[in-house]
Every structure is written in C-alpha cells, then in structure tokens.
Amino acid sequence: MASYSTFTLIMGQSLTASTVFSSMTIFDILREQLHIVFYTMPRLTQGKVSLDRVNNFLNDTELLDVYSPQDEGRAQLFVQSEAESELIGFRDAVFAWSNESGALTPSKRKFRLRIDGEVFFQPSRINLVIGPTGSGKTSMLMALLGEMHFMPSGPTSWFNLPRKGGVAYAAQESWVQNETIRDNIIFGAPYDEVRYKKVLYQCALERDLTLFEAGDKTEVGEKGLTLR
C-alpha cells in the first residue's frame, strides 16, 4: 500500500498491472544497455591508451640514420669508396644511442662509443671482442648493425657492414623455459645421451651440474631467475 500510495502521489495516476509490466520491460532494457556501456567503457579507455602509445612510438621515436633526413654537411662526411664496400669495420667513428645532445642511454648514463683509428673484422673467421662489463662490446655490434646513431667526426669517419649476402645477429638475451635443465637443453628433441653429454662438455656445464643436488633434473624458474 505504501509503494502504491507513493506512486499515486508522484505520478498522479493509479498503479495498474499494465503500467507495472510495461515499466518492468523498459527497466530491463535499460539495465542491459547500462551493462553494455559499463562493460565497454574500460575497454575503450584501454584501447585509447594503447593507440596513443603506438602513435607516440611511430611519430616521436628517433629514426635510424638510414631513414632520417640527411643534411648536406653530414652526407659529405660519410663517403664510401668501392674498395671499402666489402670491408667490415670502423674508422674514426663515434656512435650514440640518441642523436640528441647530451642524450642518455637506457641505463641513464651518458655514453659515446668512440673508435679511434681503424677496426676491421676478418670475414669467414672467428673475431673476438673482449672487454669488461660496460666497455661497449654490445654497443659496437649494435653500431655495426646500424642500431646506434653515427656521428661523423671528420672526413675520414666511416663504418660499413656489407648486407648483400644477408646478415644474422643472435642477441645475448636467453630464453628459458620453466622446465628442468635437461628439458631446456634438449628442447623437446629425443634424448640422445651421447650427444647430450657432448653438449654439456662443450658448454662447460659438467662442473655446474655437480653443484646442484638434483643435477640436470633441477627445475629452472621462469626466465631463469630461480633454480630449485
């Protein structure tokens, strides 16, 4: 009676069965539409944020030197002769992770890779780049691949990596499964004990495995962060 009296007082009309059931249908439709709106809005927001990030990456990220507009002064410095087109190496070269003045590396340190004189790699041979951590070994390879910004310091500045026969680069970032050490080594291939032991020997893992109670059955945590 209280709800009936309230409805009559507010709407100024009697509450009938036809009014009740019609209102229930309308409210049910509204409820479904509101549910769709509240379900869609977070996803639209996430999509907008993701598109903004992609747009920022495509429009504001520094281009590699090969795709960046070249000014005349820089183009005159970087001249390659036919005799040098097959050489692999550097001459009086300076590289940076960013072409902006005072740029910082991802580790927040100012860094310039400076190669004075000539450094050449011998094709069809094993070339070793040796140095302490942070000395620029990886940076040298990335510079050779064109992933760092070349900053010519004079008319003799030069670097080259022939690409007509193809170039392959294997980064030093490991990919480890959440499996045992043995499973990570054989990687789904049939277990061949002779070959497996050769791999352990060539990788100098025999001594390391003796330090684990479970040996090569030791389980490797995700991304190789833990061993148990």
Secondary structure in CASP SS format (residue, H / E / C, confidence):
PFRMAT SS
TARGET T0000
AUTHOR 0000-0000-0000
METHOD secondary structure of the structure
MODEL  1
M C 1.00
A H 1.00
S H 1.00
Y H 1.00
S H 1.00
T H 1.00
F H 1.00
T H 1.00
L H 1.00
I H 1.00
M H 1.00
G C 1.00
Q C 1.00
S C 1.00
L C 1.00
T C 1.00
A H 1.00
S H 1.00
T H 1.00
V H 1.00
F H 1.00
S H 1.00
S H 1.00
M H 1.00
T H 1.00
I H 1.00
F H 1.00
D H 1.00
I H 1.00
L H 1.00
R H 1.00
E H 1.00
Q H 1.00
L H 1.00
H H 1.00
I H 1.00
V H 1.00
F H 1.00
Y H 1.00
T H 1.00
M H 1.00
P H 1.00
R H 1.00
L H 1.00
T H 1.00
Q H 1.00
G H 1.00
K H 1.00
V H 1.00
S H 1.00
L H 1.00
D H 1.00
R H 1.00
V H 1.00
N H 1.00
N H 1.00
F H 1.00
L H 1.00
N H 1.00
D H 1.00
T C 1.00
E C 1.00
L C 1.00
L C 1.00
D C 1.00
V C 1.00
Y C 1.00
S C 1.00
P C 1.00
Q C 1.00
D C 1.00
E H 1.00
G H 1.00
R H 1.00
A H 1.00
Q H 1.00
L H 1.00
F C 1.00
V C 1.00
Q C 1.00
S C 1.00
E H 1.00
A H 1.00
E H 1.00
S C 1.00
E C 1.00
L C 1.00
I C 1.00
G E 1.00
F E 1.00
R E 1.00
D E 1.00
A E 1.00
V E 1.00
F E 1.00
A E 1.00
W C 1.00
S C 1.00
N C 1.00
E C 1.00
S C 1.00
G C 1.00
A C 1.00
L E 1.00
T C 1.00
P C 1.00
S C 1.00
K C 1.00
R C 1.00
K E 1.00
F C 1.00
R C 1.00
L E 1.00
R E 1.00
I E 1.00
D E 1.00
G E 1.00
E E 1.00
V E 1.00
F E 1.00
F C 1.00
Q C 1.00
P C 1.00
S C 1.00
R C 1.00
I C 1.00
N C 1.00
L C 1.00
V C 1.00
I C 1.00
G C 1.00
P C 1.00
T C 1.00
G C 1.00
S C 1.00
G C 1.00
K H 1.00
T H 1.00
S H 1.00
M H 1.00
L H 1.00
M H 1.00
A H 1.00
L H 1.00
L C 1.00
G C 1.00
E C 1.00
M C 1.00
H E 1.00
F E 1.00
M C 1.00
P C 1.00
S C 1.00
G C 1.00
P C 1.00
T C 1.00
S C 1.00
W E 1.00
F E 1.00
N E 1.00
L C 1.00
P C 1.00
R C 1.00
K C 1.00
G C 1.00
G C 1.00
V C 1.00
A C 1.00
Y C 1.00
A C 1.00
A C 1.00
Q C 1.00
E C 1.00
S C 1.00
W C 1.00
V C 1.00
Q C 1.00
N C 1.00
E C 1.00
T E 1.00
I H 1.00
R H 1.00
D H 1.00
N H 1.00
I H 1.00
I H 1.00
F C 1.00
G C 1.00
A C 1.00
P C 1.00
Y C 1.00
D C 1.00
E H 1.00
V H 1.00
R H 1.00
Y H 1.00
K H 1.00
K H 1.00
V H 1.00
L H 1.00
Y H 1.00
Q H 1.00
C C 1.00
A C 1.00
L C 1.00
E H 1.00
R H 1.00
D H 1.00
L H 1.00
T H 1.00
L C 1.00
F C 1.00
E C 1.00
A C 1.00
G H 1.00
D H 1.00
K H 1.00
T C 1.00
E E 1.00
V E 1.00
G C 1.00
E H 1.00
K H 1.00
G H 1.00
L C 1.00
T C 1.00
L E 1.00
R C 1.00
END
